[in-house]
Amino acid sequence: MLFRKFSLAVYALLILIPLLMVALTSVKTLQETFRDPLGLPDDGFQFSNYTAIFQEQTMAGYFINSSIVTLFSVLFTLFFASLIAFGISRLNNWIGNILFGLFTLGMMVPAQVNMVPLYSLMLDLNLTNSLLGLILVNIAVTLPIAVFILTGFMKTLPRELFEASTIDGAGNWQTYRKVALPLSLPSLSATAIFLFVMHWNDLLYPLLFITDNAYKTLPLALLEFQGQYSTNYPMLFTGVIIASAPMVIAYVFLQRFFVAGMTAGALKG
């Protein structure tokens, strides 16, 4: 028991110390950072980096771009994935197993393998330098994992509920909307948080498809603080904190849904 507490304390310190360093550096000047990376600011905490990053670096526009891409990517991925999961869970035969297997195979393909053909396709469709293009790519890439999670949960729902809905005269759409979705709320919430983190932190696809500053997202914009010979660490870490804030806030308020979603369907009976 004592060893477990000690291990958890060490693990917490390993996570807390880098976070404190990032927060401390964000309230220091570049000169103070290079002169004493681990020390406190000479003239007290300076929050000018937070105002400058929005005024001079157009971070507000990047923040809006990330919000648009993440919001629509999560919503449409959940919508399509829940529909597919509902259909697969109702097909209790070899057809449903094959469909589920095909989506599972989609999780096994590394993103790097698809970069060249995907870029060629997006170029032909004139969807590069476009938020719509990023949204479509995000949906296609994360749909298999969302289907995998939601199908695993919906298969645990009692079939008697669907049969009773059919007897009452409800069609497939009504059964999906009034029975499957409300019961799947914990799993949907957990999947939404998982997708939110993936889309909000995504750097690969914005780096691949976006070159126009007007369409850059936050992770891509943070690269502007890194030069060939020097890096503006205070501004970079300030941007990291701003980019991380929505994820922290979302997890704090949706933590109970996340825990419930992770344990939903673990027990039957």
Summary of the structure (lengths in Angstrom):
residues: 269
radius of gyration: 22.7
end to end distance: 33.1
largest distance: 74.7
contacts: 756
relative contact order: 0.13
helix: 77%
strand: 1%
